[in-house]
Amino acid sequence: MIIGRVLENEKKVKFELDIFCTNCGKKVPGRLQTGESYYQTQEFHAELEDFKKNYLCGVCRDKKRRD
Ligand SMILES: [Zn+2]
């Protein structure tokens, strides 16, 4: 999964993160990627926080789509 910004021809930084579903609380191991110049910037951290705040696991996402 890519978050943030990846410039053209830029190397990607891969990192892993435990994410919790905001609906059922299930822990999901996330494998994320972002652009090298974006990684660890303030924007990056803000976006990561936002991503975690809105994260739904696959099951909850499907459920939401069906409702
Ligand atoms: Zn869930």
N, CA, C, O and the ligand as a Tripos MOL2 file, in Angstrom:
@<TRIPOS>MOLECULE
protein
  269   267    68     0     0
PROTEIN
NO_CHARGES

@<TRIPOS>ATOM
      1 N           0.8410   -1.1770    0.0000 N.3       1 MET1
      2 CA          0.0000    0.0000    0.0000 C.3       1 MET1
      3 C           0.8870    1.2420    0.0000 C.2       1 MET1
      4 O           1.8360    1.3270    0.7800 O.2       1 MET1
      5 N           0.5960    2.1680   -0.8370 N.am      2 ILE2
      6 CA          1.4000    3.3860   -0.9030 C.3       2 ILE2
      7 C           0.6620    4.5310   -0.2190 C.2       2 ILE2
      8 O          -0.5120    4.7750   -0.4960 O.2       2 ILE2
      9 N           1.3420    5.2150    0.6580 N.am      3 ILE3
     10 CA          0.7470    6.4230    1.2060 C.3       3 ILE3
     11 C           1.6690    7.5940    0.9140 C.2       3 ILE3
     12 O           2.8550    7.4150    0.6410 O.2       3 ILE3
     13 N           1.1150    8.7770    0.9760 N.am      4 GLY4
     14 CA          1.9230    9.9670    0.7560 C.3       4 GLY4
     15 C           2.2540   10.1570   -0.6980 C.2       4 GLY4
     16 O           1.4130    9.9790   -1.5790 O.2       4 GLY4
     17 N           3.4920   10.5200   -0.9330 N.am      5 ARG5
     18 CA          3.8650   10.9670   -2.2590 C.3       5 ARG5
     19 C           5.1200   10.2360   -2.7120 C.2       5 ARG5
     20 O           6.0960   10.1200   -1.9700 O.2       5 ARG5
     21 N           5.0740    9.7610   -3.9080 N.am      6 VAL6
     22 CA          6.2510    9.1530   -4.5150 C.3       6 VAL6
     23 C           6.5190    9.8880   -5.8120 C.2       6 VAL6
     24 O           5.6770    9.9030   -6.7100 O.2       6 VAL6
     25 N           7.6670   10.4840   -5.9110 N.am      7 LEU7
     26 CA          8.0200   11.2100   -7.1230 C.3       7 LEU7
     27 C           8.3940   10.2310   -8.2300 C.2       7 LEU7
     28 O           8.7090    9.0670   -7.9810 O.2       7 LEU7
     29 N           8.3510   10.7240   -9.4190 N.am      8 GLU8
     30 CA          8.7060    9.8920  -10.5520 C.3       8 GLU8
     31 C          10.1590    9.4360  -10.4210 C.2       8 GLU8
     32 O          11.0370   10.2340  -10.0930 O.2       8 GLU8
     33 N          10.4020    8.1880  -10.6700 N.am      9 ASN9
     34 CA         11.7520    7.5980  -10.5790 C.3       9 ASN9
     35 C          12.3680    7.6480   -9.1900 C.2       9 ASN9
     36 O          13.5680    7.4260   -9.0270 O.2       9 ASN9
     37 N          11.5650    7.9330   -8.2180 N.am     10 GLU10
     38 CA         12.1100    8.0040   -6.8630 C.3      10 GLU10
     39 C          12.0910    6.6290   -6.2170 C.2      10 GLU10
     40 O          11.2160    5.8020   -6.4750 O.2      10 GLU10
     41 N          13.0930    6.4150   -5.3650 N.am     11 LYS11
     42 CA         13.1210    5.1710   -4.6070 C.3      11 LYS11
     43 C          12.0140    5.1790   -3.5730 C.2      11 LYS11
     44 O          11.6730    6.2270   -3.0240 O.2      11 LYS11
     45 N          11.4550    4.0130   -3.3090 N.am     12 LYS12
     46 CA         10.4270    3.9310   -2.2780 C.3      12 LYS12
     47 C          11.0190    3.3820   -0.9900 C.2      12 LYS12
     48 O          11.9080    2.5310   -1.0020 O.2      12 LYS12
     49 N          10.5100    3.8840    0.0980 N.am     13 VAL13
     50 CA         10.8750    3.3520    1.3970 C.3      13 VAL13
     51 C           9.7590    2.4230    1.8360 C.2      13 VAL13
     52 O           8.5880    2.8000    1.8460 O.2      13 VAL13
     53 N          10.1330    1.2090    2.1970 N.am     14 LYS14
     54 CA          9.1330    0.2560    2.6690 C.3      14 LYS14
     55 C           9.2130    0.1670    4.1830 C.2      14 LYS14
     56 O          10.3000    0.0870    4.7550 O.2      14 LYS14
     57 N           8.0840    0.1820    4.8110 N.am     15 PHE15
     58 CA          8.1030    0.0290    6.2580 C.3      15 PHE15
     59 C           6.8760   -0.7380    6.7120 C.2      15 PHE15
     60 O           5.8610   -0.8010    6.0190 O.2      15 PHE15
     61 N           6.9980   -1.3120    7.8840 N.am     16 GLU16
     62 CA          5.8900   -2.0930    8.4200 C.3      16 GLU16
     63 C           5.3610   -1.4350    9.6690 C.2      16 GLU16
     64 O           6.0880   -0.7810   10.4160 O.2      16 GLU16
     65 N           4.0890   -1.6260    9.8700 N.am     17 LEU17
     66 CA          3.4040   -0.9160   10.9350 C.3      17 LEU17
     67 C           2.2030   -1.7440   11.3540 C.2      17 LEU17
     68 O           1.4780   -2.2730   10.5120 O.2      17 LEU17
     69 N           1.9950   -1.8530   12.6630 N.am     18 ASP18
     70 CA          0.7660   -2.4980   13.1070 C.3      18 ASP18
     71 C          -0.3460   -1.4690   13.0960 C.2      18 ASP18
     72 O          -0.2520   -0.4160   13.7260 O.2      18 ASP18
     73 N          -1.3900   -1.7950   12.3740 N.am     19 ILE19
     74 CA         -2.5160   -0.8750   12.2870 C.3      19 ILE19
     75 C          -3.7080   -1.5390   12.9480 C.2      19 ILE19
     76 O          -3.8900   -2.7520   12.8420 O.2      19 ILE19
     77 N          -4.5080   -0.7560   13.6190 N.am     20 PHE20
     78 CA         -5.6950   -1.3130   14.2540 C.3      20 PHE20
     79 C          -6.9360   -0.8180   13.5370 C.2      20 PHE20
     80 O          -7.0810    0.3680   13.2420 O.2      20 PHE20
     81 N          -7.8260   -1.7610   13.2650 N.am     21 CYS21
     82 CA         -9.0900   -1.3930   12.6260 C.3      21 CYS21
     83 C          -9.8590   -0.4670   13.5550 C.2      21 CYS21
     84 O         -10.0170   -0.7670   14.7390 O.2      21 CYS21
     85 N         -10.3340    0.6460   13.0370 N.am     22 THR22
     86 CA        -11.0230    1.6200   13.8850 C.3      22 THR22
     87 C         -12.4330    1.1570   14.2420 C.2      22 THR22
     88 O         -13.0800    1.7400   15.1120 O.2      22 THR22
     89 N         -12.9000    0.1240   13.5780 N.am     23 ASN23
     90 CA        -14.2480   -0.3800   13.8710 C.3      23 ASN23
     91 C         -14.2290   -1.5570   14.8480 C.2      23 ASN23
     92 O         -14.8870   -1.5120   15.8870 O.2      23 ASN23
     93 N         -13.4800   -2.6060   14.5190 N.am     24 CYS24
     94 CA        -13.5020   -3.8050   15.3750 C.3      24 CYS24
     95 C         -12.2420   -3.9500   16.2230 C.2      24 CYS24
     96 O         -12.1780   -4.8290   17.0820 O.2      24 CYS24
     97 N         -11.2480   -3.1080   15.9960 N.am     25 GLY25
     98 CA        -10.0430   -3.1450   16.8220 C.3      25 GLY25
     99 C          -9.0460   -4.2250   16.4600 C.2      25 GLY25
    100 O          -8.0340   -4.3920   17.1410 O.2      25 GLY25
    101 N          -9.3200   -4.9560   15.3980 N.am     26 LYS26
    102 CA         -8.4090   -6.0050   14.9520 C.3      26 LYS26
    103 C          -7.0640   -5.4170   14.5220 C.2      26 LYS26
    104 O          -6.9920   -4.3790   13.8640 O.2      26 LYS26
    105 N          -5.9990   -6.1250   14.9220 N.am     27 LYS27
    106 CA         -4.6670   -5.6740   14.5350 C.3      27 LYS27
    107 C          -4.3110   -6.2110   13.1600 C.2      27 LYS27
    108 O          -4.4380   -7.4060   12.8940 O.2      27 LYS27
    109 N          -3.8740   -5.3370   12.3130 N.am     28 VAL28
    110 CA         -3.5240   -5.7320   10.9500 C.3      28 VAL28
    111 C          -2.0880   -5.3140   10.6770 C.2      28 VAL28
    112 O          -1.7490   -4.1390   10.8160 O.2      28 VAL28
    113 N          -1.2350   -6.2650   10.2900 N.am     29 PRO29
    114 CA          0.1220   -5.8700    9.9440 C.3      29 PRO29
    115 C           0.1290   -5.1420    8.6060 C.2      29 PRO29
    116 O          -0.2360   -5.7130    7.5790 O.2      29 PRO29
    117 N           0.5350   -3.9070    8.6220 N.am     30 GLY30
    118 CA          0.5150   -3.1160    7.3890 C.3      30 GLY30
    119 C           1.8800   -3.0550    6.7620 C.2      30 GLY30
    120 O           2.8740   -2.7940    7.4400 O.2      30 GLY30
    121 N           1.9330   -3.2920    5.4780 N.am     31 ARG31
    122 CA          3.1800   -3.0890    4.7440 C.3      31 ARG31
    123 C           2.9690   -1.8780    3.8680 C.2      31 ARG31
    124 O           2.1980   -1.9130    2.9090 O.2      31 ARG31
    125 N           3.6540   -0.8140    4.2040 N.am     32 LEU32
    126 CA          3.4240    0.4490    3.5200 C.3      32 LEU32
    127 C           4.6620    0.9150    2.7750 C.2      32 LEU32
    128 O           5.7870    0.5160    3.0760 O.2      32 LEU32
    129 N           4.4230    1.7550    1.8130 N.am     33 GLN33
    130 CA          5.5280    2.3440    1.0610 C.3      33 GLN33
    131 C           5.2600    3.8220    0.8610 C.2      33 GLN33
    132 O           4.1200    4.2660    0.7240 O.2      33 GLN33
    133 N           6.3390    4.5560    0.8490 N.am     34 THR34
    134 CA          6.2180    5.9610    0.4890 C.3      34 THR34
    135 C           7.5160    6.3960   -0.1880 C.2      34 THR34
    136 O           8.5020    5.6600   -0.1870 O.2      34 THR34
    137 N           7.5060    7.5730   -0.7530 N.am     35 GLY35
    138 CA          8.7040    8.0730   -1.4370 C.3      35 GLY35
    139 C           9.7900    8.4510   -0.4480 C.2      35 GLY35
    140 O           9.5070    8.8870    0.6680 O.2      35 GLY35
    141 N          11.0340    8.2810   -0.8660 N.am     36 GLU36
    142 CA         12.1710    8.5230    0.0140 C.3      36 GLU36
    143 C          12.1910    9.9460    0.5730 C.2      36 GLU36
    144 O          12.5160   10.1480    1.7430 O.2      36 GLU36
    145 N          11.8470   10.9230   -0.2510 N.am     37 SER37
    146 CA         11.9150   12.3180    0.1990 C.3      37 SER37
    147 C          10.7360   12.6940    1.0850 C.2      37 SER37
    148 O          10.7490   13.7330    1.7450 O.2      37 SER37
    149 N           9.7200   11.8400    1.0940 N.am     38 TYR38
    150 CA          8.5270   12.1320    1.8830 C.3      38 TYR38
    151 C           8.6000   11.4810    3.2510 C.2      38 TYR38
    152 O           8.0320   11.9650    4.2300 O.2      38 TYR38
    153 N           9.3040   10.3850    3.2860 N.am     39 TYR39
    154 CA          9.4030    9.5790    4.4940 C.3      39 TYR39
    155 C           9.9560   10.4040    5.6550 C.2      39 TYR39
    156 O          10.9640   11.0930    5.4990 O.2      39 TYR39
    157 N           9.3100   10.3390    6.8070 N.am     40 GLN40
    158 CA          9.7330   11.0280    8.0320 C.3      40 GLN40
    159 C           9.5880   12.5490    7.9980 C.2      40 GLN40
    160 O          10.0750   13.2260    8.9040 O.2      40 GLN40
    161 N           8.9410   13.0940    6.9960 N.am     41 THR41
    162 CA          8.6420   14.5240    7.0370 C.3      41 THR41
    163 C           7.4370   14.7360    7.9470 C.2      41 THR41
    164 O           6.7620   13.7820    8.3340 O.2      41 THR41
    165 N           7.1790   15.9920    8.2810 N.am     42 GLN42
    166 CA          6.0260   16.3030    9.1200 C.3      42 GLN42
    167 C           4.7240   15.8970    8.4440 C.2      42 GLN42
    168 O           3.8140   15.3560    9.0740 O.2      42 GLN42
    169 N           4.6600   16.1670    7.1700 N.am     43 GLU43
    170 CA          3.4820   15.7790    6.3850 C.3      43 GLU43
    171 C           3.2670   14.2780    6.4250 C.2      43 GLU43
    172 O           2.1460   13.7830    6.5460 O.2      43 GLU43
    173 N           4.3650   13.5850    6.3200 N.am     44 PHE44
    174 CA          4.3190   12.1260    6.3560 C.3      44 PHE44
    175 C           3.6900   11.6440    7.6570 C.2      44 PHE44
    176 O           2.8070   10.7860    7.6520 O.2      44 PHE44
    177 N           4.1580   12.2080    8.7780 N.am     45 HIS45
    178 CA          3.6230   11.7950   10.0700 C.3      45 HIS45
    179 C           2.1520   12.1440   10.2000 C.2      45 HIS45
    180 O           1.3660   11.3660   10.7410 O.2      45 HIS45
    181 N           1.7830   13.3100    9.7030 N.am     46 ALA46
    182 CA          0.3870   13.7340    9.7620 C.3      46 ALA46
    183 C          -0.4820   12.7870    8.9320 C.2      46 ALA46
    184 O          -1.5700   12.3890    9.3470 O.2      46 ALA46
    185 N           0.0200   12.4470    7.7740 N.am     47 GLU47
    186 CA         -0.7520   11.5710    6.9030 C.3      47 GLU47
    187 C          -0.8780   10.1720    7.4960 C.2      47 GLU47
    188 O          -1.9190    9.5240    7.3840 O.2      47 GLU47
    189 N           0.1920    9.7260    8.1240 N.am     48 LEU48
    190 CA          0.1820    8.4200    8.7560 C.3      48 LEU48
    191 C          -0.8420    8.3770    9.9020 C.2      48 LEU48
    192 O          -1.5740    7.3990   10.0580 O.2      48 LEU48
    193 N          -0.8770    9.4410   10.6870 N.am     49 GLU49
    194 CA         -1.8500    9.5300   11.7760 C.3      49 GLU49
    195 C          -3.2750    9.4780   11.2250 C.2      49 GLU49
    196 O          -4.1450    8.7820   11.7480 O.2      49 GLU49
    197 N          -3.4740   10.2200   10.1770 N.am     50 ASP50
    198 CA         -4.7670   10.2750    9.5250 C.3      50 ASP50
    199 C          -5.1810    8.9030    8.9900 C.2      50 ASP50
    200 O          -6.3240    8.4670    9.1340 O.2      50 ASP50
    201 N          -4.2260    8.2600    8.3820 N.am     51 PHE51
    202 CA         -4.4380    6.9300    7.8310 C.3      51 PHE51
    203 C          -4.8510    5.9660    8.9380 C.2      51 PHE51
    204 O          -5.7880    5.1860    8.7730 O.2      51 PHE51
    205 N          -4.1500    6.0230   10.0620 N.am     52 LYS52
    206 CA         -4.4630    5.1270   11.1770 C.3      52 LYS52
    207 C          -5.8330    5.4270   11.7740 C.2      52 LYS52
    208 O          -6.5520    4.5240   12.2020 O.2      52 LYS52
    209 N          -6.1790    6.7090   11.7920 N.am     53 LYS53
    210 CA         -7.4610    7.1230   12.3580 C.3      53 LYS53
    211 C          -8.6410    6.6290   11.5360 C.2      53 LYS53
    212 O          -9.7400    6.4390   12.0570 O.2      53 LYS53
    213 N          -8.4030    6.4280   10.2600 N.am     54 ASN54
    214 CA         -9.5010    6.0600    9.3550 C.3      54 ASN54
    215 C          -9.4400    4.6210    8.8780 C.2      54 ASN54
    216 O         -10.2430    4.1980    8.0470 O.2      54 ASN54
    217 N          -8.4940    3.8800    9.4020 N.am     55 TYR55
    218 CA         -8.2660    2.5500    8.8640 C.3      55 TYR55
    219 C          -9.3750    1.5570    9.2210 C.2      55 TYR55
    220 O          -9.8220    1.4790   10.3660 O.2      55 TYR55
    221 N          -9.7980    0.8150    8.2240 N.am     56 LEU56
    222 CA        -10.7380   -0.2840    8.4420 C.3      56 LEU56
    223 C         -10.1220   -1.5570    7.8950 C.2      56 LEU56
    224 O          -9.5090   -1.5430    6.8280 O.2      56 LEU56
    225 N         -10.2820   -2.6630    8.6210 N.am     57 CYS57
    226 CA         -9.7790   -3.9350    8.1130 C.3      57 CYS57
    227 C         -10.6530   -4.3860    6.9270 C.2      57 CYS57
    228 O         -11.7050   -3.8020    6.6670 O.2      57 CYS57
    229 N         -10.2130   -5.4030    6.2330 N.am     58 GLY58
    230 CA        -10.9200   -5.8650    5.0410 C.3      58 GLY58
    231 C         -12.3750   -6.2250    5.3020 C.2      58 GLY58
    232 O         -13.2620   -5.9170    4.5060 O.2      58 GLY58
    233 N         -12.6010   -6.8860    6.4370 N.am     59 VAL59
    234 CA        -13.9540   -7.3340    6.7690 C.3      59 VAL59
    235 C         -14.8900   -6.1320    6.9750 C.2      59 VAL59
    236 O         -15.9930   -6.0760    6.4310 O.2      59 VAL59
    237 N         -14.4140   -5.1880    7.7700 N.am     60 CYS60
    238 CA        -15.2490   -4.0110    8.0590 C.3      60 CYS60
    239 C         -15.4500   -3.1540    6.8230 C.2      60 CYS60
    240 O         -16.5000   -2.5380    6.6390 O.2      60 CYS60
    241 N         -14.4430   -3.1240    5.9890 N.am     61 ARG61
    242 CA        -14.5560   -2.3450    4.7620 C.3      61 ARG61
    243 C         -15.6420   -2.9630    3.8560 C.2      61 ARG61
    244 O         -16.4610   -2.2540    3.2710 O.2      61 ARG61
    245 N         -15.6210   -4.2890    3.7600 N.am     62 ASP62
    246 CA        -16.6430   -4.9740    2.9520 C.3      62 ASP62
    247 C         -18.0240   -4.7240    3.5000 C.2      62 ASP62
    248 O         -18.9780   -4.4880    2.7590 O.2      62 ASP62
    249 N         -18.1130   -4.7820    4.8360 N.am     63 LYS63
    250 CA        -19.4060   -4.5970    5.4880 C.3      63 LYS63
    251 C         -19.9460   -3.2050    5.1950 C.2      63 LYS63
    252 O         -21.1260   -3.0190    4.8970 O.2      63 LYS63
    253 N         -19.0380   -2.2280    5.2910 N.am     64 LYS64
    254 CA        -19.4330   -0.8540    5.0640 C.3      64 LYS64
    255 C         -19.9210   -0.6700    3.6250 C.2      64 LYS64
    256 O         -20.8710    0.0680    3.3670 O.2      64 LYS64
    257 N         -19.2650   -1.3420    2.7140 N.am     65 ARG65
    258 CA        -19.6370   -1.2280    1.3070 C.3      65 ARG65
    259 C         -21.0310   -1.8120    1.0610 C.2      65 ARG65
    260 O         -21.8020   -1.3120    0.2420 O.2      65 ARG65
    261 N         -21.3280   -2.8960    1.8050 N.am     66 ARG66
    262 CA        -22.6250   -3.5490    1.6060 C.3      66 ARG66
    263 C         -23.7790   -2.7650    2.2260 C.2      66 ARG66
    264 O         -24.9030   -2.8040    1.7270 O.2      66 ARG66
    265 N         -23.4920   -2.0500    3.3200 N.am     67 ASP67
    266 CA        -24.5670   -1.3380    4.0340 C.3      67 ASP67
    267 C         -25.1600   -0.2210    3.1880 C.2      67 ASP67
    268 O         -26.0720    0.4740    3.6360 O.2      67 ASP67
    269 ZN        -12.4960   -4.4070   11.3970 Zn       68 ZN68
@<TRIPOS>BOND
     1     1     2 1
     2     2     3 1
     3     3     4 2
     4     3     5 am
     5     5     6 1
     6     6     7 1
     7     7     8 2
     8     7     9 am
     9     9    10 1
    10    10    11 1
    11    11    12 2
    12    11    13 am
    13    13    14 1
    14    14    15 1
    15    15    16 2
    16    15    17 am
    17    17    18 1
    18    18    19 1
    19    19    20 2
    20    19    21 am
    21    21    22 1
    22    22    23 1
    23    23    24 2
    24    23    25 am
    25    25    26 1
    26    26    27 1
    27    27    28 2
    28    27    29 am
    29    29    30 1
    30    30    31 1
    31    31    32 2
    32    31    33 am
    33    33    34 1
    34    34    35 1
    35    35    36 2
    36    35    37 am
    37    37    38 1
    38    38    39 1
    39    39    40 2
    40    39    41 am
    41    41    42 1
    42    42    43 1
    43    43    44 2
    44    43    45 am
    45    45    46 1
    46    46    47 1
    47    47    48 2
    48    47    49 am
    49    49    50 1
    50    50    51 1
    51    51    52 2
    52    51    53 am
    53    53    54 1
    54    54    55 1
    55    55    56 2
    56    55    57 am
    57    57    58 1
    58    58    59 1
    59    59    60 2
    60    59    61 am
    61    61    62 1
    62    62    63 1
    63    63    64 2
    64    63    65 am
    65    65    66 1
    66    66    67 1
    67    67    68 2
    68    67    69 am
    69    69    70 1
    70    70    71 1
    71    71    72 2
    72    71    73 am
    73    73    74 1
    74    74    75 1
    75    75    76 2
    76    75    77 am
    77    77    78 1
    78    78    79 1
    79    79    80 2
    80    79    81 am
    81    81    82 1
    82    82    83 1
    83    83    84 2
    84    83    85 am
    85    85    86 1
    86    86    87 1
    87    87    88 2
    88    87    89 am
    89    89    90 1
    90    90    91 1
    91    91    92 2
    92    91    93 am
    93    93    94 1
    94    94    95 1
    95    95    96 2
    96    95    97 am
    97    97    98 1
    98    98    99 1
    99    99   100 2
   100    99   101 am
   101   101   102 1
   102   102   103 1
   103   103   104 2
   104   103   105 am
   105   105   106 1
   106   106   107 1
   107   107   108 2
   108   107   109 am
   109   109   110 1
   110   110   111 1
   111   111   112 2
   112   111   113 am
   113   113   114 1
   114   114   115 1
   115   115   116 2
   116   115   117 am
   117   117   118 1
   118   118   119 1
   119   119   120 2
   120   119   121 am
   121   121   122 1
   122   122   123 1
   123   123   124 2
   124   123   125 am
   125   125   126 1
   126   126   127 1
   127   127   128 2
   128   127   129 am
   129   129   130 1
   130   130   131 1
   131   131   132 2
   132   131   133 am
   133   133   134 1
   134   134   135 1
   135   135   136 2
   136   135   137 am
   137   137   138 1
   138   138   139 1
   139   139   140 2
   140   139   141 am
   141   141   142 1
   142   142   143 1
   143   143   144 2
   144   143   145 am
   145   145   146 1
   146   146   147 1
   147   147   148 2
   148   147   149 am
   149   149   150 1
   150   150   151 1
   151   151   152 2
   152   151   153 am
   153   153   154 1
   154   154   155 1
   155   155   156 2
   156   155   157 am
   157   157   158 1
   158   158   159 1
   159   159   160 2
   160   159   161 am
   161   161   162 1
   162   162   163 1
   163   163   164 2
   164   163   165 am
   165   165   166 1
   166   166   167 1
   167   167   168 2
   168   167   169 am
   169   169   170 1
   170   170   171 1
   171   171   172 2
   172   171   173 am
   173   173   174 1
   174   174   175 1
   175   175   176 2
   176   175   177 am
   177   177   178 1
   178   178   179 1
   179   179   180 2
   180   179   181 am
   181   181   182 1
   182   182   183 1
   183   183   184 2
   184   183   185 am
   185   185   186 1
   186   186   187 1
   187   187   188 2
   188   187   189 am
   189   189   190 1
   190   190   191 1
   191   191   192 2
   192   191   193 am
   193   193   194 1
   194   194   195 1
   195   195   196 2
   196   195   197 am
   197   197   198 1
   198   198   199 1
   199   199   200 2
   200   199   201 am
   201   201   202 1
   202   202   203 1
   203   203   204 2
   204   203   205 am
   205   205   206 1
   206   206   207 1
   207   207   208 2
   208   207   209 am
   209   209   210 1
   210   210   211 1
   211   211   212 2
   212   211   213 am
   213   213   214 1
   214   214   215 1
   215   215   216 2
   216   215   217 am
   217   217   218 1
   218   218   219 1
   219   219   220 2
   220   219   221 am
   221   221   222 1
   222   222   223 1
   223   223   224 2
   224   223   225 am
   225   225   226 1
   226   226   227 1
   227   227   228 2
   228   227   229 am
   229   229   230 1
   230   230   231 1
   231   231   232 2
   232   231   233 am
   233   233   234 1
   234   234   235 1
   235   235   236 2
   236   235   237 am
   237   237   238 1
   238   238   239 1
   239   239   240 2
   240   239   241 am
   241   241   242 1
   242   242   243 1
   243   243   244 2
   244   243   245 am
   245   245   246 1
   246   246   247 1
   247   247   248 2
   248   247   249 am
   249   249   250 1
   250   250   251 1
   251   251   252 2
   252   251   253 am
   253   253   254 1
   254   254   255 1
   255   255   256 2
   256   255   257 am
   257   257   258 1
   258   258   259 1
   259   259   260 2
   260   259   261 am
   261   261   262 1
   262   262   263 1
   263   263   264 2
   264   263   265 am
   265   265   266 1
   266   266   267 1
   267   267   268 2
@<TRIPOS>SUBSTRUCTURE
     1 MET1         2 RESIDUE 1 A MET
     2 ILE2         6 RESIDUE 1 A ILE
     3 ILE3        10 RESIDUE 1 A ILE
     4 GLY4        14 RESIDUE 1 A GLY
     5 ARG5        18 RESIDUE 1 A ARG
     6 VAL6        22 RESIDUE 1 A VAL
     7 LEU7        26 RESIDUE 1 A LEU
     8 GLU8        30 RESIDUE 1 A GLU
     9 ASN9        34 RESIDUE 1 A ASN
    10 GLU10       38 RESIDUE 1 A GLU
    11 LYS11       42 RESIDUE 1 A LYS
    12 LYS12       46 RESIDUE 1 A LYS
    13 VAL13       50 RESIDUE 1 A VAL
    14 LYS14       54 RESIDUE 1 A LYS
    15 PHE15       58 RESIDUE 1 A PHE
    16 GLU16       62 RESIDUE 1 A GLU
    17 LEU17       66 RESIDUE 1 A LEU
    18 ASP18       70 RESIDUE 1 A ASP
    19 ILE19       74 RESIDUE 1 A ILE
    20 PHE20       78 RESIDUE 1 A PHE
    21 CYS21       82 RESIDUE 1 A CYS
    22 THR22       86 RESIDUE 1 A THR
    23 ASN23       90 RESIDUE 1 A ASN
    24 CYS24       94 RESIDUE 1 A CYS
    25 GLY25       98 RESIDUE 1 A GLY
    26 LYS26      102 RESIDUE 1 A LYS
    27 LYS27      106 RESIDUE 1 A LYS
    28 VAL28      110 RESIDUE 1 A VAL
    29 PRO29      114 RESIDUE 1 A PRO
    30 GLY30      118 RESIDUE 1 A GLY
    31 ARG31      122 RESIDUE 1 A ARG
    32 LEU32      126 RESIDUE 1 A LEU
    33 GLN33      130 RESIDUE 1 A GLN
    34 THR34      134 RESIDUE 1 A THR
    35 GLY35      138 RESIDUE 1 A GLY
    36 GLU36      142 RESIDUE 1 A GLU
    37 SER37      146 RESIDUE 1 A SER
    38 TYR38      150 RESIDUE 1 A TYR
    39 TYR39      154 RESIDUE 1 A TYR
    40 GLN40      158 RESIDUE 1 A GLN
    41 THR41      162 RESIDUE 1 A THR
    42 GLN42      166 RESIDUE 1 A GLN
    43 GLU43      170 RESIDUE 1 A GLU
    44 PHE44      174 RESIDUE 1 A PHE
    45 HIS45      178 RESIDUE 1 A HIS
    46 ALA46      182 RESIDUE 1 A ALA
    47 GLU47      186 RESIDUE 1 A GLU
    48 LEU48      190 RESIDUE 1 A LEU
    49 GLU49      194 RESIDUE 1 A GLU
    50 ASP50      198 RESIDUE 1 A ASP
    51 PHE51      202 RESIDUE 1 A PHE
    52 LYS52      206 RESIDUE 1 A LYS
    53 LYS53      210 RESIDUE 1 A LYS
    54 ASN54      214 RESIDUE 1 A ASN
    55 TYR55      218 RESIDUE 1 A TYR
    56 LEU56      222 RESIDUE 1 A LEU
    57 CYS57      226 RESIDUE 1 A CYS
    58 GLY58      230 RESIDUE 1 A GLY
    59 VAL59      234 RESIDUE 1 A VAL
    60 CYS60      238 RESIDUE 1 A CYS
    61 ARG61      242 RESIDUE 1 A ARG
    62 ASP62      246 RESIDUE 1 A ASP
    63 LYS63      250 RESIDUE 1 A LYS
    64 LYS64      254 RESIDUE 1 A LYS
    65 ARG65      258 RESIDUE 1 A ARG
    66 ARG66      262 RESIDUE 1 A ARG
    67 ASP67      266 RESIDUE 1 A ASP
    68 ZN68       269 GROUP 0 **** ****
